[in-house]
Amino acid sequence: AIGPQETGQHTMALHLLPALACSMSSPLVLVEESAPPPSGWVTRRRSPPDEPLELIVAVRQQNVHWLHASLMAASDPSSPATYGRHKSNDEVHALVAPAAADAAAVASYLQTHGLAAKHASPNGDLLSVRLSVRQAEALLSARYYEHVHAVSNTTAHRIVGGYRLPHRVAAAVDFVGPTVRLPSPRKAAPIGVVGRAALWGGEKRAGAPAFGSNVPATLRKLYSVGDAVGKAEGNRMAVTAFLEQYYSEAALRGYWAKYCDGDSLTCGKGGPRLVGDATTGKPGVESMLDIEAITGVAGNISSEFWGFSGRSPDNPSNEPFLKWLAQLSSTPDASVPKVFSSSYGEDEASWSRRAASRLNVEFMKAGSRGISIFYASGDEGANCKHGRFVPEGPGSSPYVTAVGGTTPDAGYPSPGGEAAVGLSSGGFSGYWPLQPWQEGAVKRYLAAAPRLPPASKGYNVSGRAYPDIAAQATNFCVEPFGCGVSGTSCASPTAAGIFALLNDVRLSAGKGTLGFVNPLLYQNAAALNDVTTGASRGCLFESGWPAAAGWDAVTGLGTPNFDRLAKVVLALP
């Protein structure tokens, strides 16, 4: 039997079950195959046998269908009896806790290799195992190789050729990482000229912006924030950073000093709380963009910077994205931020369907706790590869809010003064079906929008459609780098900051946080600024998805209008 299910970093008791001991000699099962490496990664050589690793083992969960039902009930404004009734972290983890037999199978197999696991989540559905490459190769019947990303000066140790586990153990886990997948976070790109170059996603560095810069004052005007600031105690928002994208207090305070007048325009609420194994260091464009954008839009709300590098001097190589999910899962309700923005992303198929399904459950766990997760949709337009449109994730997950991009247009920065930008990624998932809460809006687009891409581009109109919303994605000013930064990495923290303010409206009225916001948004599309001009980039010099009235596959439902949305969320239970 398994010992007590302890939380935090307590070691899980490993008791070998005689029946399980026999199962370890069963045939090996391929759990995951290697995915093609993202652009920029080069495979060099076999990993050193003594290289330390930290594996996260995702143990199979129970009652996932009940978790989904609970999340939808708490997120659907058309069901006032259940809307906003989120679960506590303890309730979530009690619901989905692994079956004792599955936990025992994993524990027993680890013990046969002389390994101990620690709980990385309260119920042990995520386990942490520290070991060497030599031990990992024996455990997973695999070979690790050293991979190098020259642009970011990053080295990662990953498996080539897939990994295998005994049949009983493979049935008890969703996946193990880091194994077959290399990280590929969004990169904010410098653009000096808005207009046609940005519309088509170009990266031109010279020249002055045609329509001004996106800074706190212009963004607050564009999205009808006005002088709204946070008032509720305990309201928190956060950004994530991966692959050694560091935070600098001096850079953030320099940004506030330059663009925020404390008397009339308050940015942030003191320095952000730092969480994770890689937070401070030489500032990165991506990381500083995220924290400056979210605090620039949402004044007087506590912020947090969650940074995970995948390696650090005092830690073994690990999967930074999984470290973030484990940290999120283990953070108590009283202190967890209720809004997260992440600019992490890659092709949807870079995660196996098995692993991506588990990520969906982790997102559901967060939403069930009243946490809103916003993802940059991507900077590749329709993401044309070999003449076909390729979906991107995690923004394509049905359980996050994907944020596309816009650029200044006539009337900027007055509300409505924006158009779709060519770099904004969107389309249809190849993994997940079209969601009930978006079906009507998407079908109207497919039936009425002009100049839709030809079916030969290979997109799946029966798949989950994204993005859900959009925000400005060009010509942001970022300290200490200057202006001209672009990408949906600009849009996601901007939108997230507005929703942190909307949470504040509800908290100040004695109500709960919004949590998973997609059903709310699709039922209240009129509360957003519809974007009807522009298009995403397609293949070569072709257009991708056109903007249109209502939902479209480049700007979603449109951009947030805080004033209108505040009235909507305040009227909800």
Secondary structure, 3 states (H helix, E strand, C coil): CCCCCCCCCCECCCCCCHHHHHHCCCCEEEEECCCCCCCCEEEEEECCCCCEEEEEEEECCCCHHHHHHHHHHHHCCCCCCCCCCCCCHHHHHHHHCCCHHHHHHHHHHHHHCCCCCEECCCCCCEEEEEEEHHHHHHHHCCCEEEEEECCCCEEEEEECCCEEEEHHHHCCEEEEECCCCCCCECCCEECCCCCHHHHCCCCCCCCCCCCCCECHHHHHHHCCCCCCCCCCCCCEEEEEEECCCEECHHHHHHHHHHHCCCCCCCCECCCCEEECCCCECCECHHHHHHHHHHHHHCECCEEEEEEECCCECCECECCHHHHHHHHHHHCCCCCCCCEEEECECEEHHHCCHHHHHHHHHHHHHHHHCCCEEEEECCCCCCCEECCEECCEECCCCCCCEEEEEEEECCCCCCCCCEEECCCCCCEEEEEEECCCCCHHHHHHHHHHCCCCCCHHHCCCCCEEEECCEEEECCCEEECCCEEEEECHHHHHHHHHHHHHHHHHHHHHCCCCCCCCCHHHHHHCHHHEECCCCCEEECCCCCEEEECCCCCECCCECCEECHHHHHHHHHHCC
